[in-house]
Amino acid sequence: MALDSTASAHWEGDLMSGSGAASLASGATAALSVDWKARSEESGGKTSPEELIAAAHATCFSMALSHALGGAGTPPASLDVTATATFVPGTGITAMNLVVVGDVPGLSDDGFREAAEGAKTGCPVSQALAGNVEINLEIR
């Protein structure tokens, strides 16, 4: 069974001085304000496409890792994942850095590392970025 997920954006003005908003069709959050400054300098309370991709990647990775750990008989008590997308104006997204901290009773550090590496390549967002963006993983 396939599920389509939809988001939309509205933009007014040129790139440098214009602004817009991204909206999720699910209604899970209010419209998210975006502009060039938030994308290339500082957020100022607004978001960017890269921050949204980072959120998707952190969520996808945590779900993939949770699934792998549960399937191996060692479900996590908790996983905390931070994803940071690096955006270079004129170049694009150059890297995605994932940091995972896990509490997984009964699993060795090596076992956790192996499961995390598998989730890094197996999560659908990682697969969508593969070949275009360097994906780094830090395990704590």
C-alpha positions as CSV (number, residue, x, y, z in Angstrom):
1,M,0.0,0.0,0.0
2,A,1.5,3.4,-1.0
3,L,0.9,6.6,0.8
4,D,1.4,10.0,-0.8
5,S,2.6,12.8,1.5
6,T,2.1,16.3,0.2
7,A,3.5,19.7,1.1
8,S,3.2,23.0,-0.7
9,A,4.9,26.3,-0.8
10,H,3.8,29.9,-1.5
11,W,6.4,32.5,-2.4
12,E,6.1,36.2,-3.1
13,G,8.8,38.5,-4.5
14,D,12.3,37.8,-5.7
15,L,14.8,35.4,-4.1
16,M,16.8,37.9,-2.0
17,S,14.0,40.1,-0.7
18,G,10.9,37.8,-1.1
19,S,9.5,35.4,1.4
20,G,7.1,32.5,1.6
21,A,5.6,29.7,3.6
22,A,5.7,25.9,3.4
23,S,2.6,24.0,4.5
24,L,2.0,20.4,5.2
25,A,-1.2,18.9,3.8
26,S,-1.6,16.8,7.0
27,G,-2.1,19.9,9.0
28,A,0.4,18.6,11.6
29,T,1.9,22.1,11.9
30,A,1.0,25.7,11.0
31,A,2.5,27.1,7.8
32,L,6.3,27.5,8.2
33,S,7.8,30.9,7.1
34,V,10.8,30.8,4.8
35,D,13.1,33.3,3.2
36,W,16.6,33.5,1.7
37,K,18.2,34.9,4.8
38,A,16.9,32.0,6.9
39,R,18.4,29.7,4.3
40,S,21.8,31.2,3.8
41,E,22.6,33.3,6.9
42,E,20.5,32.7,10.1
43,S,17.1,31.3,10.8
44,G,15.6,34.2,12.6
45,G,12.7,32.1,13.6
46,K,12.0,30.9,10.1
47,T,12.8,27.6,8.4
48,S,14.6,26.5,5.2
49,P,14.2,23.6,2.8
50,E,17.4,22.1,4.3
51,E,16.0,22.2,7.8
52,L,12.9,20.4,6.6
53,I,15.0,17.8,4.9
54,A,17.1,17.4,8.1
55,A,13.9,16.9,10.1
56,A,12.7,14.3,7.6
57,H,16.1,12.6,7.8
58,A,16.3,12.5,11.6
59,T,12.8,11.1,11.8
60,C,13.3,8.5,9.0
61,F,16.6,7.4,10.4
62,S,15.2,7.0,14.0
63,M,12.3,4.9,12.6
64,A,14.6,2.7,10.5
65,L,17.0,2.1,13.4
66,S,14.1,1.4,15.8
67,H,12.7,-1.2,13.3
68,A,16.1,-2.9,12.9
69,L,16.7,-3.0,16.6
70,G,13.3,-4.4,17.4
71,G,13.6,-7.0,14.6
72,A,16.9,-8.1,16.2
73,G,15.1,-8.6,19.5
74,T,16.7,-5.5,21.2
75,P,14.1,-2.7,20.9
76,P,15.5,0.6,22.0
77,A,14.3,2.3,25.2
78,S,15.0,5.6,23.4
79,L,16.8,7.0,20.4
80,D,17.7,10.7,20.0
81,V,18.8,11.7,16.5
82,T,20.0,15.1,15.3
83,A,20.4,15.7,11.6
84,T,22.2,18.7,10.3
85,A,22.1,19.6,6.6
86,T,24.9,21.8,5.3
87,F,23.8,24.2,2.6
88,V,26.3,26.1,0.5
89,P,24.7,28.9,-1.7
90,G,25.4,28.3,-5.3
91,T,26.3,24.6,-4.7
92,G,23.4,23.2,-2.7
93,I,23.3,20.6,0.1
94,T,26.8,19.3,0.5
95,A,26.5,17.1,3.6
96,M,24.1,15.6,6.1
97,N,25.4,14.8,9.5
98,L,23.5,12.4,11.7
99,V,24.2,12.1,15.4
100,V,22.5,9.3,17.3
101,V,22.4,8.6,21.0
102,G,20.7,5.4,21.9
103,D,19.6,3.6,25.0
104,V,19.3,-0.1,23.9
105,P,19.3,-2.5,26.8
106,G,21.1,-5.8,26.1
107,L,23.0,-4.6,23.0
108,S,26.7,-4.1,22.7
109,D,28.3,-0.9,21.3
110,D,29.4,-2.8,18.2
111,G,25.9,-4.2,17.7
112,F,24.4,-0.7,18.0
113,R,27.0,0.7,15.6
114,E,26.2,-2.1,13.1
115,A,22.4,-1.4,13.3
116,A,22.9,2.3,13.0
117,E,25.1,1.9,9.9
118,G,22.4,-0.3,8.4
119,A,19.7,2.3,9.2
120,K,21.9,5.1,7.6
121,T,21.8,3.3,4.2
122,G,18.4,1.8,4.6
123,C,16.2,4.7,5.5
124,P,14.3,6.0,2.5
125,V,15.5,9.6,3.1
126,S,19.1,8.4,3.1
127,Q,18.4,6.5,-0.1
128,A,16.8,9.7,-1.7
129,L,20.0,11.7,-0.8
130,A,22.5,8.9,-1.7
131,G,24.9,9.7,-4.5
132,N,24.2,13.5,-4.2
133,V,25.0,14.3,-0.5
134,E,27.7,12.9,1.8
135,I,25.9,11.4,4.8
136,N,28.0,11.2,7.9
137,L,27.0,9.2,11.0
138,E,28.2,9.8,14.6
139,I,27.2,7.3,17.2
140,R,27.2,8.0,20.9
